[in-house]
Every structure is written in C-alpha cells, then in structure tokens.
Amino acid sequence: RRVSDPAASGGAFLAADAAGDRVTLAFAGDRVALYRRIGPDGGRASVTVDGRGHGTFEFYFPEERHQVPAVVDGLGDGAHVVTITVAGQADAASTGRLVALDAFAIPGPFDATAAQAAGIDRVNLYRDRVGVPRARGAAAIHLAAQAHADYAVRNPGESHGETPGKPGYVGRGPTERVRYFGYPHGVWEDMHFIGNPTAAIDGFMTTVYHRVPVIQYGLVEAGIGTARAGGNAADVLDMGGGGRGVAPAERYVYAYPFDGQADVPPQWDGGEGPDPLPGQPKPVGYPVSLHLAQPAARSAAGTAATPFGAAVAALRGQPWLGAGRAPWRGALRGPFDAPADGGWAVTTIALADDRGSAVPAHVLHQGADPNAFLGPDVAFIIARQPMARGKVYRAHVAGTDSRGQPFDVRWSFTTAP
C-alpha cells in the first residue's frame, strides 16, 4: 500500500506487513541503494540478488527515521535482479512487522572517500604480505564505520558501544550498525583515536587482538571511518566475511612477521585494550603470530558449510567494550574460522635468537589468553624484553589444529637496524 508522508523522498512510501509480499527491481550496474523508512513498528525483509539469498534487511529502529539507505554492492557490472520479500518477522522490541520502502538509487551514491580508499589499501598491503585474499571496501560497512567514527567524536568516552538517544546513534554494537545500512552479516571492529586510518591500521598490526581481523583469511569485506571534532578523533575499521564462507581449498598457514621479513620493529609498548599481558613489564618484543586458515567444513551430506556462520551468530548481542578509553580498544570474541571439531593444542612454541639461544617469551593462544579472546588456529609469541636490533630471530610453533591435524611451522625474520 502507498502511505503518504512528507518525510519520504517522494512524499510517500510503499508499506507492507504480510509475509510473502514482495517487490522486485531489475537494473544494470554494480550497486544499488534502497532507501527505507525504519521505526519502532518495523519488521524484516529477506533479500535475494539474482535468485541467491543475500540476507535480511532490518526495518526496526527505536525511533522513526526516513530515507535510511541499505546498500547492496560488489555485484559486478551487468544486469541484476533484487527481490525484497516481507519476512513476517521482527525484532523482539518491535510493535509491528512493517516493511516500508521509499526509493531506489542506481548506482547508490556512496563512493568511498579518499581516506576510506587509503584505509582499504593499507589493509590489503598487510593481507598481500601474508597471502590471504584481498578485502574490498563495501559501501554499507563504510557507512557504518563512518557513522560510528562521527558518533565517537561527538560522544567522547565511548568506544565500540553506542547509547540510544545520544547524537549520531545508529546501533549499540558493530553488527547492529552495519545492519542499519543494509549489510546483513556480522563484523569485527578495531578502533583507534588518532584521526588517521592508515596509521591506525599500522598500529593494529603491532598488537595482538587487533591484528587478528586485519589479516584473517575469510574477512574479505571492510569499511573505514575517520573523524575529528572538538579536539577528539576516532578511526574505525569494520571487517566481515560477507556471509559467503570464504575459505582456502586446503589448510593455509601464514605468519606475521612473515618468513624472511626484514625491518621488523624490535619492540612493542604493549599499548592495547584489553591488555593481553596484564601486570607484565613493558615494553616487550614485537608480537609474532602464526595463523591457520581452514578449508570450508563439510556437512554430513557432503555439501560445503560456511565456517563463519556460528561465529557471526555469536557476535550478535555480545557486550562491546564501551567503558573507559585505552590507547587501543578491541571487541573480539573468537575467530570467524569456527572449528569443525575440537582438537586445537599447542605442543611447541618458541622463539630463538641468531645464535640459537632460546628467548624468554610470553605465549598467547586459546587456552593461554588472560582475556579469552583468541580462538583456535592462532598463536602469539612475544619476547619478554625488546629484541635486539638488526638480528635474525627464529620462531617455531607445533601442535594440532582445530580439525585435529598436526602442524609444525618454523620461520625467521630480521629486526630493524
């Protein structure tokens, strides 16, 4: 039905709440933006693109808002068909199941800013170094990350969380915020507070928890936000798997610093929140990590099953760290590469100098993590003291992975002179 409303882009919007009601849009291009009315009586709609499930659009929000974009992009040039179907479902807080469509824009007018493009390039610089798939900038994630950066500088003292009713509010946590802009999957979020996204990403890579999503194999869609106002600054990196279960054909093992890397910083000041080494003297050595990306799990019927679904579901409703502020603030809750079976165990983890002498080190992995953030298939070695400059160091990690398969990996790197 057509509902007149002066706040709608054309003075009216289309509305339906009966499950199965649908609208179909055929268009040519890589991207489309759907503008919608959201509010306390909003429901949900399932979305297909070219006959394949894309996910769910959310129309519930605590207050009524109009012309809120939901962006579908990365479709590739050519003809596409998007179908939006009323699901007959809603958030538990909703008073109805209304799906209200205002307008479409083809292509959606949401090109990445120069800062966002530079941030994605920086993410891919590190992903290229370790040989994992490149991430693409997704418009909906860019919008969510930018909205949260804007919120953070308007509401200093908050980090990953947002408070309903405060200026700029779009969602309590990262996944709610990307869903606000039409990205129907879970995301992980890194934040810094310097107003320079490329420098922030460099900083994430010096840490433990914040490094993991930047180079996680399956996180292939990303968004960047950066803002400055009133002496405050914020940088946001959100990364998601796109719901497609991106995984290698066979187990892929990689490390950072990577084998043969030169000019590795010899020390780390330990500035990360939450602190992976609480109560330990700092500075310490630069964090050294090993990562194992697993192939897609197989169901009993032999069909591929996404390795990300369980972890994405676990992200929804998690309490994001919003109290106080640290130089680094993380909200990680385990890996996107959810294990098919238990079996993760580390039997050897060691760091040696160029003479072969053991380097006293902190060890972090699932089961040896004071914050219980690390999942299986990732391990960190951190020298207890800053490493010597211009020296070769050798790392060795062995054990069984999350599929119960053995691994034994050795690699070396050289610190900066």
C-alpha positions as CSV (number, residue, x, y, z in Angstrom):
1,R,0.0,0.0,0.0
2,R,1.1,3.6,-0.6
3,V,1.5,5.7,2.6
4,S,1.7,9.5,2.3
5,D,4.4,11.0,4.4
6,P,6.1,14.4,3.8
7,A,9.4,12.9,5.2
8,A,9.6,10.4,2.4
9,S,11.7,11.3,-0.6
10,G,8.7,11.5,-2.9
11,G,6.1,12.4,-0.3
12,A,5.1,8.7,0.1
13,F,6.5,5.2,0.7
14,L,5.3,1.7,-0.1
15,A,4.4,-0.4,3.0
16,A,3.5,-4.0,3.7
17,D,3.5,-6.3,6.7
18,A,2.0,-9.5,5.2
19,A,4.6,-12.3,5.0
20,G,5.3,-13.0,1.3
21,D,4.6,-9.6,-0.1
22,R,7.4,-8.6,-2.3
23,V,8.9,-6.1,-4.7
24,T,11.4,-6.8,-7.5
25,L,13.8,-4.4,-9.0
26,A,15.7,-5.1,-12.3
27,F,18.7,-2.9,-13.0
28,A,22.1,-2.8,-14.6
29,G,25.2,-1.9,-12.6
30,D,27.4,-3.0,-9.7
31,R,25.5,-1.3,-6.9
32,V,22.0,-0.3,-5.7
33,A,20.8,1.7,-2.7
34,L,17.4,1.0,-1.2
35,Y,16.1,3.9,0.9
36,R,13.7,2.8,3.6
37,R,11.6,4.1,6.5
38,I,12.6,2.5,9.8
39,G,10.9,2.8,13.1
40,P,9.5,1.2,16.3
41,D,7.0,-0.8,14.3
42,G,9.5,-2.1,11.7
43,G,9.9,-5.7,10.6
44,R,12.3,-7.6,8.5
45,A,12.6,-8.4,4.8
46,S,14.5,-11.2,3.1
47,V,16.6,-10.2,0.1
48,T,17.7,-12.1,-2.9
49,V,20.1,-10.9,-5.6
50,D,19.9,-12.8,-8.9
51,G,18.0,-15.5,-7.2
52,R,20.6,-16.1,-4.5
53,G,20.0,-15.3,-0.8
54,H,21.6,-12.1,0.2
55,G,20.4,-11.9,3.8
56,T,17.8,-9.8,5.8
57,F,17.1,-6.1,5.8
58,E,16.2,-4.6,9.2
59,F,13.3,-2.1,9.4
60,Y,13.1,-1.8,13.2
61,F,14.7,1.1,15.0
62,P,13.8,2.7,18.3
63,E,12.8,6.0,16.7
64,E,11.2,6.7,13.3
65,R,13.7,7.7,10.6
66,H,13.3,8.2,6.9
67,Q,15.4,7.8,3.8
68,V,17.9,5.4,5.5
69,P,20.0,3.7,2.9
70,A,20.6,0.0,2.6
71,V,23.3,-0.6,0.1
72,V,24.0,-3.7,-1.9
73,D,27.2,-3.6,-3.9
74,G,30.0,-5.7,-5.3
75,L,27.6,-7.2,-7.8
76,G,29.7,-6.8,-10.9
77,D,28.7,-4.9,-14.0
78,G,25.7,-6.2,-16.0
79,A,22.0,-6.9,-15.3
80,H,20.8,-7.9,-11.9
81,V,17.5,-8.5,-10.1
82,V,16.9,-7.7,-6.5
83,T,13.8,-9.1,-4.7
84,I,12.7,-7.9,-1.3
85,T,10.2,-10.1,0.5
86,V,8.3,-9.3,3.7
87,A,9.5,-11.9,6.2
88,G,6.6,-11.5,8.6
89,Q,9.2,-11.3,11.4
90,A,10.5,-8.5,13.6
91,D,12.9,-7.6,16.4
92,A,11.5,-8.6,19.8
93,A,11.2,-4.9,20.7
94,S,9.2,-4.0,17.6
95,T,5.5,-3.2,17.9
96,G,4.8,-4.4,14.3
97,R,6.3,-6.1,11.2
98,L,6.1,-3.2,8.8
99,V,8.4,-3.1,5.8
100,A,8.5,0.4,4.3
101,L,10.3,1.1,1.0
102,D,10.9,4.7,-0.1
103,A,13.1,4.8,-3.2
104,F,15.9,3.2,-5.1
105,A,19.1,4.7,-6.4
106,I,21.2,3.1,-9.2
107,P,24.0,3.2,-8.7
108,G,23.9,4.0,-5.0
109,P,25.6,7.4,-4.4
110,F,28.2,6.2,-1.9
111,D,31.6,6.2,-3.4
112,A,34.5,5.7,-0.9
113,T,36.2,8.8,0.3
114,A,40.0,9.2,-0.2
115,A,40.6,8.3,3.4
116,Q,38.4,5.2,3.1
117,A,40.2,4.1,-0.1
118,A,43.6,4.6,1.5
119,G,42.5,2.6,4.5
120,I,41.4,-0.3,2.4
121,D,44.7,-0.1,0.5
122,R,46.5,-0.3,3.8
123,V,44.6,-3.3,5.0
124,N,45.4,-5.0,1.7
125,L,49.1,-4.2,2.0
126,Y,49.2,-6.4,5.0
127,R,46.9,-9.1,3.5
128,D,49.1,-9.2,0.4
129,R,52.2,-9.7,2.6
130,V,50.7,-12.9,4.2
131,G,49.0,-14.1,1.0
132,V,45.4,-14.0,2.1
133,P,42.5,-12.8,-0.1
134,R,42.2,-9.1,-0.6
135,A,39.4,-7.2,1.1
136,R,37.1,-5.0,-0.8
137,G,35.6,-1.8,0.5
138,A,31.8,-2.4,1.0
139,A,29.6,0.7,0.9
140,A,27.3,-0.4,3.7
141,I,30.3,-1.1,6.0
142,H,32.0,2.2,5.1
143,L,28.7,4.0,6.0
144,A,28.5,2.2,9.4
145,A,32.2,2.7,10.2
146,Q,32.0,6.4,9.3
147,A,28.8,6.8,11.3
148,H,30.4,5.3,14.4
149,A,33.6,7.4,14.0
150,D,31.3,10.5,13.9
151,Y,29.4,9.2,16.9
152,A,32.7,8.6,18.8
153,V,33.9,12.2,18.4
154,R,30.5,13.6,19.4
155,N,30.3,11.4,22.4
156,P,33.8,11.2,23.9
157,G,34.4,8.4,26.4
158,E,32.7,5.7,24.4
159,S,34.4,3.3,22.1
160,H,32.7,0.3,20.4
161,G,29.3,0.9,22.1
162,E,26.7,3.5,21.3
163,T,23.9,4.6,23.6
164,P,20.4,5.1,22.2
165,G,19.3,8.7,22.3
166,K,22.7,10.2,22.0
167,P,23.6,12.3,19.0
168,G,24.5,10.1,16.0
169,Y,23.2,6.8,17.4
170,V,22.8,4.1,14.7
171,G,23.3,0.9,16.8
172,R,24.6,-0.4,20.1
173,G,27.3,-2.6,18.5
174,P,29.2,-3.0,15.2
175,T,26.9,-5.7,13.8
176,E,23.8,-3.6,14.6
177,R,25.4,-0.6,12.9
178,V,26.2,-2.4,9.6
179,R,22.7,-3.9,9.5
180,Y,21.4,-0.3,9.8
181,F,23.0,0.4,6.4
182,G,21.9,-2.9,4.9
183,Y,24.9,-5.2,5.5
184,P,23.2,-8.4,6.7
185,H,26.2,-10.2,8.2
186,G,28.4,-9.9,11.3
187,V,31.6,-7.8,11.5
188,W,34.6,-7.4,13.7
189,E,35.7,-3.9,14.7
190,D,39.0,-2.3,15.5
191,M,39.2,1.3,16.8
192,H,41.9,3.9,17.4
193,F,41.7,7.6,18.3
194,I,44.2,9.5,16.2
195,G,42.2,10.6,13.1
196,N,44.4,8.8,10.6
197,P,43.1,5.5,9.4
198,T,46.2,4.3,7.6
199,A,48.3,5.0,10.7
200,A,45.6,3.3,12.8
201,I,45.8,0.2,10.7
202,D,49.6,0.2,11.0
203,G,49.0,0.4,14.8
204,F,46.6,-2.5,14.8
205,M,49.2,-4.7,13.2
206,T,51.6,-4.1,16.1
207,T,49.1,-5.5,18.6
208,V,47.7,-8.9,19.4
209,Y,43.9,-8.9,19.4
210,H,43.5,-6.0,16.8
211,R,45.9,-7.7,14.4
212,V,43.8,-10.8,14.0
213,P,40.9,-9.4,12.0
214,V,43.1,-7.3,9.7
215,I,44.7,-10.4,8.3
216,Q,42.0,-13.0,9.0
217,Y,41.7,-15.2,5.9
218,G,37.9,-15.0,5.5
219,L,37.3,-11.3,6.3
220,V,37.1,-10.0,2.7
221,E,34.7,-7.1,3.1
222,A,35.7,-4.0,5.0
223,G,34.7,-0.4,5.9
224,I,36.7,2.6,7.2
225,G,35.6,5.6,9.2
226,T,37.6,8.5,10.5
227,A,36.6,11.8,12.2
228,R,37.9,14.7,14.1
229,A,35.9,17.3,16.1
230,G,36.4,19.4,19.1
231,G,39.8,18.0,19.9
232,N,38.6,14.4,19.6
233,A,39.5,11.9,16.9
234,A,38.3,8.4,16.0
235,D,39.3,5.7,13.5
236,V,37.1,2.7,12.8
237,L,37.8,-0.5,10.9
238,D,35.0,-3.0,10.4
239,M,35.6,-6.3,8.7
240,G,33.1,-9.0,7.7
241,G,33.1,-12.3,5.8
242,G,30.2,-11.4,3.5
243,G,28.3,-14.5,4.5
244,R,30.0,-16.4,1.7
245,G,32.3,-18.6,3.8
246,V,35.5,-17.6,2.0
247,A,38.0,-20.3,2.8
248,P,41.0,-21.9,1.2
249,A,40.8,-25.1,-0.8
250,E,43.1,-26.7,1.8
251,R,44.6,-25.5,5.0
252,Y,46.7,-22.4,4.6
253,V,49.3,-21.5,7.2
254,Y,50.8,-18.0,7.4
255,A,52.7,-15.9,9.9
256,Y,53.3,-12.3,10.8
257,P,56.0,-11.1,10.6
258,F,56.2,-13.4,7.6
259,D,59.1,-15.7,6.8
260,G,62.1,-13.7,5.7
261,Q,60.6,-10.3,6.6
262,A,63.1,-7.6,7.3
263,D,63.0,-4.4,9.3
264,V,60.6,-5.8,11.9
265,P,60.3,-3.4,14.9
266,P,62.2,-4.9,17.8
267,Q,59.8,-3.8,20.5
268,W,56.2,-3.1,21.3
269,D,55.0,-0.8,24.1
270,G,52.1,-3.2,24.9
271,G,49.5,-0.4,24.4
272,E,46.3,-2.4,23.7
273,G,43.0,-2.5,25.4
274,P,42.2,-5.1,26.7
275,D,45.8,-5.8,27.7
276,P,46.9,-9.2,26.5
277,L,49.8,-9.1,29.1
278,P,48.2,-7.7,32.2
279,G,50.6,-6.9,35.0
280,Q,53.6,-7.8,32.9
281,P,56.6,-5.4,32.5
282,K,56.6,-3.4,29.2
283,P,57.9,-2.7,26.7
284,V,58.2,-6.2,25.2
285,G,59.2,-7.7,21.9
286,Y,57.2,-7.2,18.8
287,P,54.3,-9.7,18.7
288,V,55.0,-12.7,16.4
289,S,51.9,-14.7,15.3
290,L,51.0,-17.9,13.4
291,H,47.6,-18.3,11.7
292,L,46.0,-21.4,10.2
293,A,43.1,-20.9,7.8
294,Q,40.9,-24.0,7.5
295,P,39.1,-25.1,4.4
296,A,35.3,-25.0,4.4
297,A,33.8,-27.6,6.6
298,R,31.7,-30.3,5.1
299,S,28.2,-31.3,6.3
300,A,27.2,-34.9,6.7
301,A,25.6,-34.7,3.2
302,G,29.0,-33.7,1.8
303,T,28.0,-30.1,0.9
304,A,30.1,-27.2,1.8
305,A,29.1,-25.5,5.0
306,T,30.2,-21.9,5.9
307,P,32.9,-21.8,8.6
308,F,31.7,-18.4,9.6
309,G,28.1,-18.8,10.5
310,A,28.4,-19.9,14.1
311,A,30.9,-17.2,14.9
312,V,28.8,-14.5,13.2
313,A,25.8,-15.6,15.2
314,A,27.9,-15.5,18.4
315,L,28.8,-11.9,17.7
316,R,25.2,-10.7,17.8
317,G,24.3,-9.4,21.2
318,Q,27.8,-9.5,22.6
319,P,28.6,-6.8,25.1
320,W,31.0,-4.5,23.3
321,L,33.7,-2.8,25.3
322,G,32.4,0.7,25.8
323,A,33.5,1.8,29.2
324,G,36.5,4.0,29.5
325,R,39.2,4.5,26.9
326,A,42.6,2.9,26.3
327,P,45.1,3.6,23.5
328,W,43.6,0.5,21.8
329,R,40.2,-0.8,22.3
330,G,39.0,-4.2,21.0
331,A,35.8,-6.2,20.9
332,L,36.9,-9.5,19.6
333,R,35.0,-12.6,20.6
334,G,36.8,-15.5,18.9
335,P,37.6,-16.4,15.3
336,F,35.4,-16.3,12.2
337,D,37.0,-19.6,11.2
338,A,34.9,-21.6,13.6
339,P,36.4,-25.1,14.1
340,A,34.6,-28.1,12.7
341,D,35.8,-30.3,15.6
342,G,37.8,-29.6,18.8
343,G,41.4,-30.5,18.7
344,W,43.4,-27.3,19.0
345,A,46.6,-27.8,21.0
346,V,50.0,-26.2,21.0
347,T,52.8,-28.5,22.0
348,T,55.8,-26.4,21.0
349,I,56.0,-22.6,20.8
350,A,59.4,-21.0,21.0
351,L,61.5,-18.0,19.8
352,A,65.3,-18.2,19.4
353,D,67.9,-15.6,18.5
354,D,70.5,-15.8,15.8
355,R,72.8,-18.0,18.0
356,G,70.0,-20.5,18.5
357,S,69.5,-19.5,22.2
358,A,66.0,-19.6,23.5
359,V,64.4,-16.1,24.0
360,P,62.2,-15.9,27.1
361,A,58.8,-15.1,25.8
362,H,55.1,-14.7,26.6
363,V,52.8,-17.2,24.8
364,L,49.2,-16.5,23.9
365,H,46.7,-18.8,22.2
366,Q,43.3,-20.3,23.0
367,G,43.7,-21.8,26.5
368,A,46.5,-19.4,27.3
369,D,44.9,-16.0,26.9
370,P,44.0,-13.9,30.0
371,N,41.1,-12.2,28.2
372,A,39.8,-15.4,26.4
373,F,39.6,-13.5,23.1
374,L,41.8,-15.7,20.9
375,G,40.2,-18.7,19.2
376,P,41.8,-21.8,17.8
377,D,44.2,-21.7,14.9
378,V,46.2,-18.6,16.0
379,A,49.1,-18.3,18.4
380,F,51.3,-15.4,19.5
381,I,54.9,-15.4,20.8
382,I,56.1,-12.1,22.5
383,A,59.6,-11.8,23.8
384,R,59.6,-10.6,27.4
385,Q,62.2,-8.0,26.6
386,P,62.6,-5.9,23.4
387,M,64.5,-7.8,20.8
388,A,68.0,-6.8,19.6
389,R,68.2,-4.6,16.6
390,G,69.4,-5.9,13.2
391,K,69.3,-9.6,14.3
392,V,67.7,-12.7,12.9
393,Y,65.1,-14.4,15.1
394,R,63.6,-17.8,14.5
395,A,60.1,-18.9,15.5
396,H,58.8,-22.5,15.9
397,V,55.2,-23.5,16.6
398,A,53.8,-27.0,16.5
399,G,50.7,-28.8,17.7
400,T,47.3,-29.9,16.3
401,D,44.9,-27.6,14.6
402,S,41.1,-27.1,15.2
403,R,40.5,-30.1,12.9
404,G,42.8,-32.3,14.9
405,Q,45.5,-32.2,12.2
406,P,49.2,-31.8,13.1
407,F,51.2,-28.8,12.2
408,D,54.9,-27.9,12.7
409,V,55.9,-24.5,11.4
410,R,59.3,-22.8,11.5
411,W,60.1,-19.3,10.1
412,S,62.5,-16.4,10.6
413,F,62.6,-12.7,10.4
414,T,65.1,-9.9,10.9
415,T,64.6,-6.9,13.2
416,A,65.2,-3.3,12.0
417,P,68.8,-2.0,12.5
